Structure formats: structure tokens, C-alpha cells
Amino acid sequence: MNHEELREIALSFQHTTEGFPFDEVSLVFKVHGKMFAILSLDAQPARMNLKNDPERNVELREEYDWIIPGYHMNKQHWNTVITEEYADPQLVRELIATSYELVWQKLPKKVREAGE
């Protein structure tokens, strides 16, 4: 998967915005102002930081060589997914969706109900 494919997946979720709050190569995806993914535009192959349950993060790192602790992030809650040619595209999509959902569910109920 390339940078544009990852970007399209992240932007496919409701109320997602993108921007460059840190630097010109770290594209950040947010839902209602809360970050759920960071895409490194200067990395080859493409890399994306994604949030997940801490226990699940450990399992993913143990099972897949292309999933590592989150670069410059809280390594308990974030993984870096490297989309090498052997990375499973369906799993990458699921991980992006999980990251979005975790952030969405933490939003105040009023915000979620207004946004649905």
C-alpha cells in the first residue's frame, strides 16, 4: 500500500480531517480534533502510526514483522505499521478502522450523537 491509498482509507471515515500540526512530512488524521493516525510522507515504504488496545498492540508486534512500537508515540497505545509488500492490506485497513473507532468512542456522547 502506498501513501495515497493509506490517506484515502483514513479520510473515508466520518468527520475526519487532515493536517500538518508537527512538520511538513507528518500528515495527521483527526476526528473532532483527536488524532487517530499519522502518515509519514517521507518514509519508503509508507509508514502509519495507529492506535490500538495495549494488549492487542503487543500481539500484533509479536505476530507481524511489519508492525513495530509507535515511532515517537506512547508505545503502549500506538504501533507503527510499515506497508512493505508483504503487509496484509486487509489487516492494515482493519487497523486504521480500529484506531478511528477507539478515538471516536472516547469522544463525549454529545459530540458523537451530533456527528452521526
SEKETOR-446267 format. One line per 2 residues: number of its first residue (from 0); their letters; for each residue x, z, y of C-alpha. Coordinates in steps of 0.001 Angstrom, whole numbers, plus 524288, in hexadecimal, padded with zeros to 5 digits. Layout:
% SEKETOR-446267
NUM = A = X Z Y  ...
***
This chain:
% SEKETOR-446267
0 = MN = 80000 80000 80000  804EB 7FCC3 80D79
2 = HE = 80336 80354 81AA1  7F752 7FB3D 81E7F
4 = EL = 7F03C 7FDED 811A8  7F267 80C8D 8133F
6 = RE = 7EDE9 80BEB 82164  7E176 804A9 81D99
8 = IA = 7DE3B 80EC3 81334  7E032 81A1A 81CA0
10 = LS = 7D805 8138C 82732  7CCEE 810F6 81D9E
12 = FQ = 7C87D 81F1E 81E68  7BE31 82330 82849
14 = HT = 7C2B2 82849 8357A  7D101 82527 832E0
16 = TE = 7D9ED 822B9 83E63  7E82D 81EC6 83EA2
18 = GF = 7F30A 82152 84826  80155 82480 84A8D
20 = PF = 801EF 832C8 84EFE  80FBD 8353A 849D3
22 = DE = 8178B 828A2 84B57  815FA 819E1 84AC4
24 = VS = 8179D 818B3 83BF4  80ED2 82397 836BE
26 = LV = 800CD 81EAA 836C7  7F7C3 82A6E 835D7
28 = FK = 7E9D7 829B4 830B1  7E030 83417 834F8
30 = VH = 7D20D 8378D 832D5  7CC20 83E8F 83E92
32 = GK = 7D9BD 841B7 8438E  7DECD 84749 836AA
34 = MF = 7E9ED 84042 82FDD  7E7FE 83B8C 821E2
36 = AI = 7F2BC 8314D 82045  7FF7C 82CAF 82646
38 = LS = 804A9 81F0F 82376  8132D 81CAD 825C8
40 = LD = 813AD 80EFD 82B6E  82277 80DED 82A7E
42 = AQ = 82364 811BB 81C11  82548 8078F 8116B
44 = PA = 81E54 808C5 8084A  812F7 80E75 80FEB
46 = RM = 8119E 81D43 80FFA  805BE 82551 81361
48 = NL = 80472 83407 814B4  7F7B8 838FE 80EED
50 = KN = 7F15A 84637 80D9E  7ECC1 84BDF 800A5
52 = DP = 7EA42 858A5 7F9A0  7F739 85FF3 7F7BD
54 = ER = 7F5D4 860B3 7E8F1  7F23B 85262 7E80B
56 = NV = 7FDE7 84EE9 7F084  80720 85543 7E6C7
58 = EL = 80090 84E18 7DB6F  801A7 840FF 7E26B
60 = RE = 81015 84309 7E57C  812EA 84685 7D766
62 = EY = 80B80 83AD8 7D20C  80F87 82FF9 7DB77
64 = DW = 81D25 82CAC 7E077  81738 825F5 7EC4A
66 = II = 8109D 83268 7F134  819A8 83C47 7F7AB
68 = PG = 81812 84855 8005C  812EB 844B9 80DD4
70 = YH = 81DB6 84013 816D4  81E0C 84896 82324
72 = MN = 8116A 84F3F 81ED0  80D03 85BD8 81853
74 = KQ = 81159 85866 80A91  80708 86101 80474
76 = HW = 7FBD8 85924 80A4D  801C9 84B9F 80C6A
78 = NT = 80802 84132 803E5  80EFD 834BE 8078D
80 = VI = 80A03 82938 7FFA7  813EA 81E3B 7FE6D
82 = TE = 80CFE 8118F 7FB3F  81780 80BA1 7F2AD
84 = EY = 81377 8000B 7EA57  8109C 80959 7DF11
86 = AD = 807AB 81243 7E711  7F99E 81226 7E237
88 = PQ = 7F14B 80BFC 7ED27  7E4C7 81276 7E859
90 = LV = 7EB2F 81FE4 7E856  7F092 81D7F 7F5FA
92 = RE = 7E2C1 81A44 7FAB1  7DD9E 8269F 7F43A
94 = LI = 7E844 82ED9 7FA8A  7E503 82980 80808
96 = AT = 7D693 82C5F 80597  7D9BB 83A25 800F2
98 = SY = 7E1E9 83CC5 80D05  7D6E0 83810 815C5
100 = EL = 7CCB4 84011 80E7A  7D4CA 84C8A 80F18
102 = VW = 7D5DE 84B51 81DCC  7C797 84717 81F5B
104 = QK = 7C2C9 852EA 817B0  7CA9E 85C32 8206B
106 = LP = 7C3F5 85729 82CB1  7B949 85FC5 8326A
108 = KK = 7ABF9 85D49 82C67  7A664 858F5 83997
110 = VR = 7B0EA 84E80 83AD0  7AEBD 8497E 82CF9
112 = EA = 79FF9 84912 82E7E  7A0F1 84219 83B90
114 = GE = 7AA61 8383F 835D9  7A2A6 83498 829C4
***
